[in-house]
């Protein structure tokens, strides 16, 4: 049974540490703080890997590698889905059925494996439900 867990995609965490878009930054911080308080946050190793790359290389004011490592260590206190061979096969099935990219399908698969009933991301169709996981764009 799902416990109202919430899986957050990479972009939510990135916006929480990237202040270049203030509106998205504040919303992302609010989401993450709420998930810290509730204990219902879920991420995957893929999300944490993408977060590291994006905030140390791609945002206008990149974060220091050491600081980013500490942020990731904090997120490891959440429920973390570790992708394995079965995850890859499931992601391929999601990709075939729903036509998302493989990497986005792996995010959806991770949300399912993390027993989340909500996936927050700006990269998917807002309002869609896939295999019992509702997708919502919190920036809409």
Secondary structure, 3 states (H helix, E strand, C coil): CCCCEEEECHHHHHHHHCCCCHHHHHHHHHHHHHHHHHCCEEEEHHHHHHHHHHHHHHCCCCCCHHHHHHHHHHHCCCEEECCCHHHHHHHHHHHHHHCCCHHHHHHHHHHHHCCEEEEECCCCCCCCEECCEEEECCCC
